[in-house]
Amino acid sequence: MLKLSSGTAARGYSISALVYQADWQATEHVPERAIVSGEIGRYGVLSPGDGGRTHRYSLSAEWADTGATSASRAQAYVVDYGLNLFSAPSGFVNGLAGDQHEQADQRVMWGGGWQHSWFLGEGVGSTELTLGGLLRQDRISNVGLFSTVNRQRTEVIRQDRITETAVGLSLEARTRWQSWLRTSLGLRQDHLQARVTPLAGAFNLDNGGSVSARQLSPRLGLVLGPFPALGGTEFFVNAGQGFHSNDARGATSRTSPQDGSAVSPVPLLVKARGHEIGLRTQPLPGWQTRLSVWQMQLASELVFVGD
């Protein structure tokens, strides 16, 4: 990792470059029968080809400028990422060839964001107003699932090319109403657009298409304190709405890539609601404690099983 920086976090810039690469042989989960019979030891493997290789090369930059009445920040990045993961989960239940499969992912991600804040007044009644935006695009040249024997592909289950773009715009107001009362009110609009192009797979060629989704997410925060008599304790309440995104392939699929049976597409964005209440305190210098109780409600939660 290399980093070049100048100035401070409030007024300055930094440029970072990261190179990461790994290649490994995995001792995956194995059936109990193989250990009991003495076929392998406790740390042995049935499939020596299990493991994988991955890389991540990234270049990112940050810039900030803070004045008496306003502040600006900006970020930008580009990432080249690749993964080839080989697993044999059942331990040769499917015969001498085993059931090893490969999950592959090759993509370039790029994007950035910016925020600009205005400081409206000082002391009681002061407000900090922040406007921000973000952009991210994933250009996935190859994502797929393959049947393999000792890391050699024998069948294409599914292989696709995907372009996915996310755009967001946010507005937040932080106000100090009293020395012991602060609020934050935020609103964020997100838009996600994806296009899936099938490349291979006997039952996968009809699973392409374009899909999009958008969501408006509000957020409210309330802070009471600090109260010096209680060790500078603050009480806080937060509530808001967010989302998680599903795999774009699931949002365009109409048939199962395993056997061609009909499947129902899933939503691209899934709404989430969260609530939190808690306190922060500093009973002694250098000792900070935070306690919170929170709840999150997801409209759906999906688990992708690659095998």
C-alpha positions as a Markdown table, in Angstrom:
| # | Residue | x | y | z |
|---|---|---|---|---|
| 1 | Met | 0.0 | 0.0 | 0.0 |
| 2 | Leu | 1.2 | 3.5 | -0.9 |
| 3 | Lys | -0.2 | 6.7 | 0.3 |
| 4 | Leu | 0.5 | 10.4 | -0.5 |
| 5 | Ser | -1.1 | 13.0 | 1.6 |
| 6 | Ser | -0.8 | 16.7 | 2.4 |
| 7 | Gly | -2.5 | 19.0 | 4.9 |
| 8 | Thr | -5.1 | 17.8 | 7.4 |
| 9 | Ala | -8.3 | 15.9 | 7.4 |
| 10 | Ala | -10.2 | 19.3 | 7.4 |
| 11 | Arg | -8.1 | 20.9 | 4.6 |
| 12 | Gly | -5.9 | 18.7 | 2.5 |
| 13 | Tyr | -5.8 | 15.7 | 0.2 |
| 14 | Ser | -4.6 | 12.1 | 0.1 |
| 15 | Ile | -4.1 | 9.6 | -2.7 |
| 16 | Ser | -3.9 | 5.9 | -1.9 |
| 17 | Ala | -2.9 | 2.8 | -4.0 |
| 18 | Leu | -3.4 | -0.8 | -2.8 |
| 19 | Val | -2.3 | -4.0 | -4.4 |
| 20 | Tyr | -3.5 | -7.3 | -2.9 |
| 21 | Gln | -3.2 | -10.8 | -4.3 |
| 22 | Ala | -3.7 | -14.2 | -2.7 |
| 23 | Asp | -3.6 | -17.9 | -3.8 |
| 24 | Trp | -4.6 | -20.6 | -1.3 |
| 25 | Gln | -5.4 | -24.3 | -0.8 |
| 26 | Ala | -8.3 | -24.7 | 1.6 |
| 27 | Thr | -9.0 | -27.4 | 4.2 |
| 28 | Glu | -12.8 | -27.2 | 3.7 |
| 29 | His | -15.5 | -29.0 | 5.7 |
| 30 | Val | -15.3 | -32.8 | 5.2 |
| 31 | Pro | -17.7 | -35.6 | 6.0 |
| 32 | Glu | -17.3 | -37.3 | 9.4 |
| 33 | Arg | -17.2 | -40.7 | 7.7 |
| 34 | Ala | -13.9 | -39.9 | 6.1 |
| 35 | Ile | -12.2 | -39.0 | 9.4 |
| 36 | Val | -13.8 | -42.0 | 11.3 |
| 37 | Ser | -12.6 | -44.5 | 8.7 |
| 38 | Gly | -9.1 | -43.1 | 8.8 |
| 39 | Glu | -9.2 | -42.0 | 5.1 |
| 40 | Ile | -8.0 | -38.6 | 6.1 |
| 41 | Gly | -6.7 | -37.0 | 9.3 |
| 42 | Arg | -8.3 | -34.2 | 11.3 |
| 43 | Tyr | -6.8 | -31.6 | 9.0 |
| 44 | Gly | -6.7 | -33.5 | 5.8 |
| 45 | Val | -8.8 | -32.8 | 2.6 |
| 46 | Leu | -10.7 | -35.0 | 0.2 |
| 47 | Ser | -10.3 | -32.5 | -2.6 |
| 48 | Pro | -6.8 | -31.0 | -2.8 |
| 49 | Gly | -8.1 | -28.6 | -5.5 |
| 50 | Asp | -10.3 | -26.7 | -3.0 |
| 51 | Gly | -9.2 | -23.1 | -2.4 |
| 52 | Gly | -8.9 | -20.2 | -4.7 |
| 53 | Arg | -7.2 | -17.1 | -5.9 |
| 54 | Thr | -8.2 | -13.5 | -5.7 |
| 55 | His | -6.8 | -10.0 | -6.3 |
| 56 | Arg | -7.8 | -6.4 | -5.6 |
| 57 | Tyr | -6.0 | -3.4 | -7.1 |
| 58 | Ser | -7.3 | 0.0 | -6.1 |
| 59 | Leu | -6.6 | 3.7 | -6.5 |
| 60 | Ser | -8.5 | 6.2 | -4.4 |
| 61 | Ala | -8.3 | 9.9 | -3.6 |
| 62 | Glu | -9.8 | 12.2 | -1.0 |
| 63 | Trp | -10.0 | 16.0 | -0.8 |
| 64 | Ala | -11.3 | 18.4 | 1.9 |
| 65 | Asp | -11.5 | 22.1 | 2.4 |
| 66 | Thr | -13.0 | 23.7 | 5.5 |
| 67 | Gly | -13.7 | 27.5 | 5.9 |
| 68 | Ala | -15.4 | 29.6 | 8.5 |
| 69 | Thr | -18.9 | 29.2 | 7.1 |
| 70 | Ser | -18.7 | 26.1 | 4.9 |
| 71 | Ala | -16.9 | 22.9 | 4.2 |
| 72 | Ser | -16.5 | 20.6 | 1.2 |
| 73 | Arg | -15.3 | 17.0 | 0.8 |
| 74 | Ala | -14.9 | 14.8 | -2.3 |
| 75 | Gln | -13.8 | 11.2 | -2.9 |
| 76 | Ala | -13.1 | 9.1 | -6.0 |
| 77 | Tyr | -11.9 | 5.5 | -6.5 |
| 78 | Val | -11.4 | 2.8 | -9.1 |
| 79 | Val | -11.0 | -0.9 | -8.1 |
| 80 | Asp | -10.0 | -4.0 | -10.2 |
| 81 | Tyr | -11.3 | -7.1 | -8.4 |
| 82 | Gly | -11.2 | -10.8 | -9.3 |
| 83 | Leu | -12.1 | -14.1 | -7.5 |
| 84 | Asn | -12.0 | -17.8 | -8.4 |
| 85 | Leu | -13.3 | -19.9 | -5.5 |
| 86 | Phe | -13.3 | -23.7 | -5.6 |
| 87 | Ser | -15.3 | -25.7 | -3.2 |
| 88 | Ala | -16.5 | -29.4 | -2.8 |
| 89 | Pro | -19.2 | -29.3 | -0.1 |
| 90 | Ser | -20.5 | -32.8 | -0.1 |
| 91 | Gly | -17.3 | -34.9 | -0.1 |
| 92 | Phe | -17.7 | -36.9 | -3.3 |
| 93 | Val | -21.3 | -38.0 | -2.6 |
| 94 | Asn | -21.9 | -37.4 | -6.3 |
| 95 | Gly | -19.4 | -40.0 | -7.4 |
| 96 | Leu | -15.7 | -40.3 | -8.1 |
| 97 | Ala | -15.6 | -36.9 | -9.9 |
| 98 | Gly | -17.0 | -35.2 | -6.8 |
| 99 | Asp | -19.1 | -32.1 | -6.8 |
| 100 | Gln | -16.4 | -29.4 | -6.8 |
| 101 | His | -17.6 | -26.1 | -8.3 |
| 102 | Glu | -16.1 | -22.8 | -9.0 |
| 103 | Gln | -17.6 | -19.4 | -8.3 |
| 104 | Ala | -15.9 | -16.7 | -10.5 |
| 105 | Asp | -16.1 | -12.9 | -10.4 |
| 106 | Gln | -14.2 | -10.4 | -12.4 |
| 107 | Arg | -15.2 | -6.7 | -12.2 |
| 108 | Val | -14.0 | -3.1 | -12.3 |
| 109 | Met | -15.7 | -0.7 | -9.8 |
| 110 | Trp | -15.4 | 3.0 | -10.0 |
| 111 | Gly | -17.2 | 5.9 | -8.4 |
| 112 | Gly | -17.0 | 8.7 | -5.9 |
| 113 | Gly | -18.9 | 11.1 | -3.8 |
| 114 | Trp | -19.1 | 14.7 | -2.6 |
| 115 | Gln | -20.5 | 16.7 | 0.3 |
| 116 | His | -20.9 | 20.4 | 0.9 |
| 117 | Ser | -21.9 | 21.8 | 4.3 |
| 118 | Trp | -23.0 | 25.2 | 5.3 |
| 119 | Phe | -22.6 | 26.4 | 8.9 |
| 120 | Leu | -25.6 | 28.6 | 9.7 |
| 121 | Gly | -25.0 | 30.5 | 12.9 |
| 122 | Glu | -23.1 | 29.6 | 16.1 |
| 123 | Gly | -24.2 | 28.4 | 19.6 |
| 124 | Val | -27.8 | 27.8 | 20.4 |
| 125 | Gly | -30.0 | 27.6 | 17.3 |
| 126 | Ser | -27.1 | 26.9 | 15.0 |
| 127 | Thr | -27.6 | 24.5 | 12.1 |
| 128 | Glu | -25.2 | 22.6 | 9.8 |
| 129 | Leu | -26.8 | 21.9 | 6.5 |
| 130 | Thr | -25.1 | 19.2 | 4.3 |
| 131 | Leu | -25.9 | 18.3 | 0.7 |
| 132 | Gly | -24.2 | 15.2 | -0.8 |
| 133 | Gly | -24.2 | 12.9 | -3.8 |
| 134 | Leu | -22.6 | 9.6 | -4.7 |
| 135 | Leu | -22.1 | 7.5 | -7.9 |
| 136 | Arg | -20.9 | 3.9 | -8.3 |
| 137 | Gln | -20.7 | 1.7 | -11.3 |
| 138 | Asp | -19.8 | -2.0 | -11.3 |
| 139 | Arg | -18.7 | -3.3 | -14.7 |
| 140 | Ile | -18.8 | -7.1 | -14.1 |
| 141 | Ser | -17.2 | -8.7 | -17.2 |
| 142 | Asn | -17.6 | -12.3 | -15.9 |
| 143 | Val | -19.6 | -13.7 | -13.0 |
| 144 | Gly | -20.5 | -17.4 | -13.0 |
| 145 | Leu | -20.9 | -20.8 | -11.5 |
| 146 | Phe | -19.1 | -23.8 | -13.0 |
| 147 | Ser | -18.8 | -27.5 | -12.3 |
| 148 | Thr | -15.1 | -28.4 | -11.9 |
| 149 | Val | -12.8 | -31.4 | -11.3 |
| 150 | Asn | -9.5 | -30.4 | -9.7 |
| 151 | Arg | -10.1 | -26.8 | -10.7 |
| 152 | Gln | -10.8 | -27.7 | -14.4 |
| 153 | Arg | -14.2 | -26.6 | -15.7 |
| 154 | Thr | -16.4 | -29.4 | -16.9 |
| 155 | Glu | -19.8 | -27.6 | -17.2 |
| 156 | Val | -21.1 | -24.1 | -17.2 |
| 157 | Ile | -24.1 | -23.7 | -14.8 |
| 158 | Arg | -24.4 | -20.0 | -15.3 |
| 159 | Gln | -22.2 | -17.2 | -16.7 |
| 160 | Asp | -23.2 | -13.6 | -17.1 |
| 161 | Arg | -22.0 | -10.1 | -17.7 |
| 162 | Ile | -23.5 | -7.3 | -15.6 |
| 163 | Thr | -23.4 | -3.5 | -15.6 |
| 164 | Glu | -24.8 | -2.0 | -12.4 |
| 165 | Thr | -25.0 | 1.7 | -11.6 |
| 166 | Ala | -26.0 | 3.4 | -8.3 |
| 167 | Val | -26.7 | 7.1 | -7.8 |
| 168 | Gly | -27.7 | 8.8 | -4.6 |
| 169 | Leu | -28.5 | 12.2 | -3.3 |
| 170 | Ser | -28.8 | 13.2 | 0.3 |
| 171 | Leu | -29.7 | 16.2 | 2.5 |
| 172 | Glu | -29.1 | 16.5 | 6.2 |
| 173 | Ala | -29.7 | 19.2 | 8.8 |
| 174 | Arg | -28.1 | 19.1 | 12.2 |
| 175 | Thr | -29.4 | 21.7 | 14.7 |
| 176 | Arg | -28.3 | 22.6 | 18.2 |
| 177 | Trp | -31.6 | 23.9 | 19.8 |
| 178 | Gln | -30.2 | 24.1 | 23.3 |
| 179 | Ser | -26.9 | 23.3 | 25.0 |
| 180 | Trp | -28.5 | 19.9 | 25.9 |
| 181 | Leu | -30.7 | 19.3 | 22.9 |
| 182 | Arg | -29.5 | 18.5 | 19.3 |
| 183 | Thr | -31.4 | 17.0 | 16.4 |
| 184 | Ser | -30.5 | 15.6 | 13.0 |
| 185 | Leu | -32.9 | 15.2 | 10.1 |
| 186 | Gly | -31.9 | 13.5 | 6.9 |
| 187 | Leu | -33.4 | 12.5 | 3.6 |
| 188 | Arg | -31.7 | 10.3 | 0.9 |
| 189 | Gln | -32.8 | 9.3 | -2.6 |
| 190 | Asp | -31.2 | 6.3 | -4.2 |
| 191 | His | -31.6 | 4.9 | -7.7 |
| 192 | Leu | -30.1 | 1.6 | -8.9 |
| 193 | Gln | -30.0 | 0.4 | -12.5 |
| 194 | Ala | -28.7 | -3.0 | -13.7 |
| 195 | Arg | -28.4 | -4.9 | -16.9 |
| 196 | Val | -27.7 | -8.6 | -17.0 |
| 197 | Thr | -26.4 | -10.3 | -20.2 |
| 198 | Pro | -26.3 | -14.1 | -20.2 |
| 199 | Leu | -23.1 | -15.5 | -21.7 |
| 200 | Ala | -23.5 | -19.3 | -21.2 |
| 201 | Gly | -25.4 | -22.0 | -19.4 |
| 202 | Ala | -27.9 | -24.4 | -20.9 |
| 203 | Phe | -30.9 | -23.1 | -18.8 |
| 204 | Asn | -29.6 | -19.5 | -18.4 |
| 205 | Leu | -29.9 | -17.8 | -21.8 |
| 206 | Asp | -33.3 | -16.4 | -21.1 |
| 207 | Asn | -32.4 | -14.9 | -17.7 |
| 208 | Gly | -31.1 | -11.5 | -19.0 |
| 209 | Gly | -32.6 | -8.1 | -19.1 |
| 210 | Ser | -32.7 | -4.7 | -17.4 |
| 211 | Val | -34.1 | -3.8 | -14.0 |
| 212 | Ser | -34.2 | -0.7 | -11.9 |
| 213 | Ala | -35.4 | 0.5 | -8.5 |
| 214 | Arg | -35.4 | 3.6 | -6.4 |
| 215 | Gln | -36.1 | 4.5 | -2.8 |
| 216 | Leu | -36.5 | 7.6 | -0.6 |
| 217 | Ser | -35.1 | 7.1 | 2.9 |
| 218 | Pro | -35.8 | 9.5 | 5.8 |
| 219 | Arg | -33.8 | 9.5 | 9.0 |
| 220 | Leu | -34.3 | 11.3 | 12.4 |
| 221 | Gly | -31.9 | 11.6 | 15.3 |
| 222 | Leu | -32.3 | 13.2 | 18.8 |
| 223 | Val | -29.6 | 13.7 | 21.4 |
| 224 | Leu | -30.2 | 14.9 | 25.0 |
| 225 | Gly | -27.1 | 16.1 | 26.8 |
| 226 | Pro | -24.4 | 16.2 | 27.7 |
| 227 | Phe | -25.2 | 16.3 | 31.4 |
| 228 | Pro | -22.0 | 17.2 | 33.4 |
| 229 | Ala | -23.6 | 15.9 | 36.7 |
| 230 | Leu | -23.9 | 12.5 | 35.1 |
| 231 | Gly | -20.3 | 12.3 | 33.8 |
| 232 | Gly | -21.1 | 14.0 | 30.5 |
| 233 | Thr | -23.8 | 11.5 | 29.7 |
| 234 | Glu | -25.8 | 11.8 | 26.5 |
| 235 | Phe | -29.1 | 10.0 | 25.7 |
| 236 | Phe | -29.9 | 9.4 | 22.0 |
| 237 | Val | -32.7 | 8.1 | 19.8 |
| 238 | Asn | -32.3 | 7.3 | 16.1 |
| 239 | Ala | -34.9 | 6.0 | 13.6 |
| 240 | Gly | -34.6 | 5.7 | 9.9 |
| 241 | Gln | -35.2 | 3.8 | 6.7 |
| 242 | Gly | -32.6 | 2.2 | 4.5 |
| 243 | Phe | -32.3 | -0.8 | 2.1 |
| 244 | His | -30.2 | -3.7 | 1.0 |
| 245 | Ser | -29.7 | -4.7 | -2.6 |
| 246 | Asn | -30.2 | -8.1 | -4.0 |
| 247 | Asp | -28.1 | -9.9 | -6.7 |
| 248 | Ala | -29.1 | -8.4 | -10.0 |
| 249 | Arg | -29.2 | -11.9 | -11.5 |
| 250 | Gly | -32.0 | -12.7 | -9.1 |
| 251 | Ala | -34.0 | -9.7 | -10.2 |
| 252 | Thr | -33.9 | -10.7 | -13.9 |
| 253 | Ser | -34.1 | -14.5 | -13.7 |
| 254 | Arg | -37.2 | -16.4 | -14.9 |
| 255 | Thr | -35.7 | -19.9 | -15.0 |
| 256 | Ser | -33.5 | -21.9 | -12.7 |
| 257 | Pro | -30.0 | -22.2 | -14.2 |
| 258 | Gln | -29.8 | -25.7 | -12.6 |
| 259 | Asp | -32.7 | -27.4 | -14.3 |
| 260 | Gly | -34.7 | -24.8 | -16.2 |
| 261 | Ser | -37.7 | -24.8 | -13.9 |
| 262 | Ala | -39.6 | -21.6 | -13.4 |
| 263 | Val | -38.5 | -19.2 | -10.7 |
| 264 | Ser | -39.8 | -15.8 | -9.5 |
| 265 | Pro | -37.6 | -12.7 | -9.7 |
| 266 | Val | -36.7 | -10.9 | -6.5 |
| 267 | Pro | -36.8 | -7.1 | -6.0 |
| 268 | Leu | -33.6 | -5.3 | -6.7 |
| 269 | Leu | -33.9 | -3.1 | -3.6 |
| 270 | Val | -35.4 | -4.3 | -0.3 |
| 271 | Lys | -36.6 | -1.8 | 2.3 |
| 272 | Ala | -35.2 | -1.8 | 5.8 |
| 273 | Arg | -36.4 | 0.1 | 8.9 |
| 274 | Gly | -34.2 | 0.6 | 12.0 |
| 275 | His | -34.8 | 2.1 | 15.5 |
| 276 | Glu | -32.2 | 2.7 | 18.2 |
| 277 | Ile | -32.2 | 4.1 | 21.8 |
| 278 | Gly | -29.2 | 4.4 | 24.0 |
| 279 | Leu | -26.7 | 6.4 | 26.0 |
| 280 | Arg | -23.0 | 7.6 | 25.9 |
| 281 | Thr | -21.1 | 8.4 | 29.0 |
| 282 | Gln | -17.6 | 9.3 | 30.1 |
| 283 | Pro | -17.4 | 8.6 | 33.9 |
| 284 | Leu | -13.6 | 9.1 | 34.0 |
| 285 | Pro | -11.0 | 10.7 | 31.6 |
| 286 | Gly | -10.2 | 8.3 | 28.9 |
| 287 | Trp | -13.1 | 6.0 | 29.8 |
| 288 | Gln | -16.0 | 6.0 | 27.3 |
| 289 | Thr | -19.0 | 3.7 | 27.4 |
| 290 | Arg | -21.9 | 3.4 | 25.0 |
| 291 | Leu | -25.0 | 1.3 | 25.5 |
| 292 | Ser | -27.7 | 0.9 | 22.9 |
| 293 | Val | -30.8 | -1.2 | 22.1 |
| 294 | Trp | -31.7 | -1.5 | 18.5 |
| 295 | Gln | -34.1 | -3.2 | 16.1 |
| 296 | Met | -34.1 | -3.7 | 12.4 |
| 297 | Gln | -36.9 | -4.9 | 10.2 |
| 298 | Leu | -36.0 | -6.2 | 6.7 |
| 299 | Ala | -38.7 | -6.7 | 4.1 |
| 300 | Ser | -36.9 | -9.8 | 3.0 |
| 301 | Glu | -33.6 | -11.6 | 3.6 |
| 302 | Leu | -32.1 | -13.9 | 0.9 |
| 303 | Val | -29.3 | -16.4 | 1.1 |
| 304 | Phe | -27.5 | -17.3 | -2.1 |
| 305 | Val | -26.4 | -21.0 | -2.1 |
| 306 | Gly | -23.8 | -21.4 | -4.9 |
| 307 | Asp | -23.8 | -25.2 | -4.8 |
